[in-house]
């Protein structure tokens, strides 16, 4: 009962004070549940405040032997650290046994991206004579033009679409609001969709303000967006593993390669930390070589000789 009660308090803290999403809260509480289950498996009737650093080290060794990858182990350790930080704040412990815990060193994974040409091939792979084609084109154009997360796209509202001013307002992670400029091409396809396909849908009550709707008049699901992206990537003959998030990565990478300020890209993506955005500085070698040859003063001197 003690573990369950504290986990509920922890969940409330994450929701009310840290404004985390329900998915993040569930992940954190599941991490604490794994620790509790480990104690029960070893017949240890240990209360949360009685857990020691050595016991946590044994738990980490246990999850390592289970074969969990480094990223999963790091997330679990992060969850445990957050839990004991919560206990400290509640004055239930004097020192955190998790303070000195170290997770595996993670290599920053460079995300897959589509080139500008590949992106155009995907967009042009949509058969505009097929059902819902205008909606689907508007969806892909918006994903790429604004670098949206899937949830941000499916929840995009008419009341937050300011086409005359050229921007949209989205609600991102942790209910944080941000303004994103939207390209003319995306605006054009959204307006074409609004003036054609969408007008012929019997919109269900409560979904009137959603831009993108299914044929039953309700908002689209995440699975639907994944399915559409996979379909048109295959139709374009592209063999890369592509998801809706690839459009977000491509959006950011193309901006950085084009010379956009990293802080501006961070703002548009809704990243809390600039270090998260820095991963998009993985410019290809050809681009770097051409840039150096074009702009480095040494090469300019050589050109004159």
C-alpha positions in Angstrom: 0.0 0.0 0.0 2.9 2.4 0.8 4.4 2.0 -2.7 1.0 2.4 -4.4 0.2 5.5 -2.4 3.5 7.2 -3.1 3.3 6.3 -6.8 -0.1 8.0 -6.9 1.4 11.1 -5.2 4.3 11.0 -7.6 1.9 10.8 -10.6 0.0 13.8 -9.3 3.3 15.7 -8.8 4.3 15.0 -12.4 0.9 16.1 -13.8 0.3 19.2 -11.6 3.8 20.6 -11.0 5.8 19.4 -14.0 2.9 19.4 -16.4 3.9 16.1 -18.1 1.7 14.3 -20.5 -0.3 11.3 -19.5 2.1 9.1 -21.6 5.2 10.5 -19.8 3.5 10.0 -16.4 2.6 6.4 -17.2 6.2 5.7 -18.3 7.6 7.2 -15.1 5.3 5.3 -12.8 6.0 2.1 -14.7 9.7 2.6 -14.0 8.9 2.7 -10.2 6.7 -0.3 -10.5 9.6 -2.2 -12.0 11.7 -1.4 -9.0 9.0 -2.5 -6.6 8.5 -5.8 -8.6 12.2 -6.4 -8.3 12.1 -6.1 -4.6 9.1 -8.4 -4.3 10.9 -11.0 -6.6 13.7 -11.0 -4.1 11.4 -11.3 -1.1 12.4 -7.8 0.2 9.7 -6.0 2.1 11.5 -2.7 1.6 9.7 0.6 1.8 10.5 3.3 -0.7 12.3 5.4 1.9 14.4 2.3 3.0 15.8 1.7 -0.5 19.6 2.1 -0.5 22.1 3.1 -3.2 23.5 -0.5 -3.2 20.0 -1.9 -3.7 19.4 0.4 -6.6 22.7 -0.8 -8.1 21.5 -4.4 -7.8 18.3 -3.4 -9.6 20.2 -1.8 -12.4 22.3 -5.0 -12.8 19.0 -6.9 -12.9 17.5 -4.8 -15.7 20.8 -5.0 -17.6 20.7 -8.8 -17.4 17.1 -8.8 -18.7 18.5 -7.5 -22.0 17.0 -4.0 -22.0 18.8 -1.7 -24.4 20.8 1.3 -23.1 18.0 3.8 -23.9 15.4 1.8 -21.9 17.8 1.5 -19.0 18.6 5.2 -19.1 14.9 6.0 -19.1 14.2 3.7 -16.1 17.1 5.3 -14.1 15.7 8.8 -15.0 12.3 7.7 -13.6 13.8 6.5 -10.4 15.8 9.7 -9.9 12.6 11.7 -10.4 10.7 9.6 -7.9 13.3 10.1 -5.2 13.5 13.8 -6.0 9.7 13.9 -5.3 10.2 12.1 -2.0 12.9 14.6 -1.0 10.5 17.5 -1.8 7.8 15.9 0.3 10.4 15.5 3.2 9.9 11.8 3.2 13.6 11.2 2.9 16.7 13.2 3.9 19.0 12.0 1.1 18.2 10.5 -2.3 19.8 7.0 -2.8 19.4 7.7 -6.5 21.5 10.9 -6.6 24.7 9.1 -7.6 23.2 6.7 -10.0 24.7 6.7 -13.5 23.0 5.3 -16.6 24.6 4.0 -19.7 26.3 6.5 -21.9 24.0 7.0 -24.9 25.2 7.8 -28.3 23.1 10.5 -29.9 21.3 8.8 -32.7 21.2 10.9 -35.9 17.6 10.6 -37.3 16.9 9.5 -40.8 15.9 12.3 -43.1 14.5 12.6 -46.6 16.4 14.8 -49.1 14.6 17.8 -50.6 14.2 15.8 -53.9 12.9 12.8 -52.0 10.4 14.9 -50.2 9.1 16.3 -53.4 8.8 12.7 -54.8 6.6 11.7 -51.9 4.4 14.7 -52.2 4.0 14.1 -56.0 3.3 10.4 -55.4 -0.3 11.3 -54.2 -2.8 10.5 -57.0 -4.8 13.7 -56.9 -7.8 12.0 -58.5 -8.2 9.5 -55.6 -10.5 9.9 -52.7 -9.3 12.3 -49.9 -6.3 13.2 -52.1 -6.5 16.9 -51.3 -6.7 16.2 -47.6 -3.7 13.8 -47.8 -1.6 16.3 -49.8 -2.5 19.1 -47.2 -1.5 16.7 -44.4 1.9 15.9 -45.8 2.6 19.5 -46.9 1.8 20.7 -43.3 4.0 18.0 -41.7 6.9 19.1 -43.8 6.3 22.8 -43.8 6.0 23.2 -40.1 7.9 20.2 -38.6 4.9 19.1 -36.5 4.6 16.1 -34.2 1.8 13.8 -35.2 -0.3 14.7 -32.2 0.1 18.4 -33.1 -1.1 17.8 -36.6 -4.1 15.7 -35.7 -5.1 18.4 -33.1 -4.6 21.3 -35.4 -7.6 23.7 -35.2 -9.3 26.0 -37.7 -9.2 28.7 -35.0 -5.4 28.4 -34.9 -4.9 28.6 -38.7 -4.0 32.2 -39.6 -3.5 31.8 -43.3 -3.5 35.5 -44.1 -0.8 36.2 -41.6 1.1 33.0 -42.6 1.3 31.1 -39.4 -0.3 28.4 -37.2 -0.6 28.0 -33.5 -0.1 24.5 -32.0 -0.2 23.0 -28.6 2.9 20.9 -28.1 4.4 18.7 -25.3 3.3 19.6 -21.8 0.5 21.8 -23.3 3.0 24.4 -24.4 1.8 26.8 -27.1 3.9 27.9 -29.9 3.6 29.9 -33.2 5.0 28.5 -36.4 5.3 30.1 -39.8 3.6 28.0 -42.5 4.8 28.0 -46.1 2.5 29.3 -48.9 2.4 25.8 -50.6 1.0 24.2 -47.4 -1.5 27.1 -47.0 -2.7 26.6 -50.6 -3.3 22.9 -50.1 -5.1 23.3 -46.7 -7.4 26.0 -48.2 -8.1 23.7 -51.3 -9.0 20.9 -48.9 -11.2 23.2 -46.7 -13.0 24.4 -49.8 -13.5 21.0 -51.4 -13.3 17.6 -49.5 -14.0 18.9 -46.1 -17.2 20.7 -47.1 -18.8 17.4 -48.1 -18.2 15.7 -44.7 -21.0 15.3 -42.1 -18.9 16.7 -39.2 -19.6 15.1 -35.8 -20.4 17.3 -32.8 -17.2 18.4 -31.0 -15.0 18.1 -34.1 -16.1 21.2 -35.9 -12.8 23.1 -35.2 -10.5 20.3 -36.3 -8.9 20.9 -39.6 -8.2 17.3 -40.7 -11.1 14.9 -40.5 -11.8 11.3 -41.5 -14.8 10.4 -43.7 -16.9 9.9 -40.6 -16.4 13.5 -39.6 -14.0 13.0 -36.7 -10.4 13.8 -36.1 -7.7 11.6 -37.6 -5.8 9.1 -35.4 -2.0 8.8 -35.2 -2.2 5.4 -36.9 -4.0 6.9 -39.8 -1.2 9.5 -40.3 1.5 6.7 -40.1 -0.5 4.7 -42.7 -0.7 7.6 -45.1 3.0 8.4 -44.9 4.0 4.7 -45.4 1.7 4.5 -48.4 3.0 7.5 -50.3 6.7 6.8 -49.4 6.2 3.4 -51.0 4.4 4.9 -54.0 7.4 7.2 -54.5 9.7 4.1 -54.6 11.8 5.3 -51.6 13.3 2.4 -49.6 14.2 4.3 -46.4 12.4 3.6 -43.2 10.1 6.7 -43.0 7.5 7.7 -40.4 5.7 11.0 -39.9 8.5 12.0 -37.5 10.9 11.8 -40.5 9.1 14.8 -42.0 9.9 16.7 -38.8 13.6 15.6 -38.9 13.7 16.6 -42.6 12.1 20.0 -41.9 14.7 20.8 -39.3 17.7 19.4 -41.2 16.8 21.3 -44.4 16.4 24.6 -42.4 19.8 24.1 -40.8 21.5 23.2 -44.0 19.9 26.3 -45.6 21.6 28.4 -42.9 18.7 28.9 -40.5 19.6 30.1 -37.0 19.6 27.2 -34.6 17.6 29.1 -31.9 14.9 29.8 -34.5 14.7 26.1 -35.4 14.6 25.2 -31.7 11.6 27.6 -31.2 9.7 26.2 -34.2 10.3 22.6 -33.1 9.3 23.3 -29.5 12.5 21.9 -28.0 13.1 22.9 -24.4 16.9 22.6 -24.8 19.1 23.8 -27.6 21.1 20.6 -27.3 18.2 18.6 -28.6 18.1 20.8 -31.7 21.9 20.6 -32.2 21.4 17.0 -33.6 20.2 18.6 -36.8 23.6 20.0 -37.5 24.6 16.7 -39.1 25.2 18.2 -42.5 26.4 15.8 -45.2 30.0 15.8 -46.1 29.4 17.1 -49.6 27.5 20.1 -48.3 30.3 20.9 -45.8 33.0 20.5 -48.5 31.1 22.8 -50.9 30.6 25.4 -48.1 34.3 25.4 -47.1 35.4 25.7 -50.7 33.0 28.5 -51.4 33.4 30.6 -48.2 36.8 29.9 -46.5 39.2 32.8 -47.0 42.1 30.5 -47.8 40.3 29.1 -50.8 39.5 32.7 -52.0 43.2 33.6 -51.8 44.0 30.4 -53.8 41.5 31.4 -56.4 43.3 34.7 -57.1 46.8 33.1 -57.5 
